[in-house]
Amino acid sequence: MRTMRDETGGIEGMPLQLMITVIVAGLVLAVVLGWVLTIQSPAVIKSVSTDPASVDLGNIPEDQAASKTVTIRVTAYDAEGAPIRDVVVTAEGAVAGTVVAFDKDDGASDGTVTLTVRAQLAPSVNVGELTLTVQKAGYPGKSWSIPVVRGE
């Protein structure tokens, strides 16, 4: 007796394996995308703006100490460019003493900190730096500098 070959059913297993592979790949892709899309971008202080951008102590002779009380407005921005609320700003450097100010000190939590500092330069020093450290819980701190100059 001669064996019969049915050539029409020779690839029946191939579409089944292909379907199983496509279904498994789709499920794996759904799981991976679901996991990746739940990852939040890190919270960072992208930039800081200050008003004024520099402090001029006036035309004081070089052999004398120079000082001036200055009000500085500091705004910190996140990665999307929105102001960051509830920040804390510390001023050090060319100031009479370390000054710490909070966002809520001016009565509103709007992302702008207003601090009043006594900027100063010693005799024979023409340029100094007022260092601002901007901090908020959950964000890495950011340092910012404002030049302090003796006018000419």
Secondary structure, 3 states (H helix, E strand, C coil): CCCCCCHHHCCCHHHHHHHHHHHHHHHHHHHHHHHHHCCCCCCCCCEEEEECCCEECCCCCCCCCEEEEEEEEEEEECCCCCECCCCEEEEEECECCCEEEEHHHHCCCCCEEEEEEEEEECCCCCEEEEEEEEECCCCCCEEEEEEEECCC
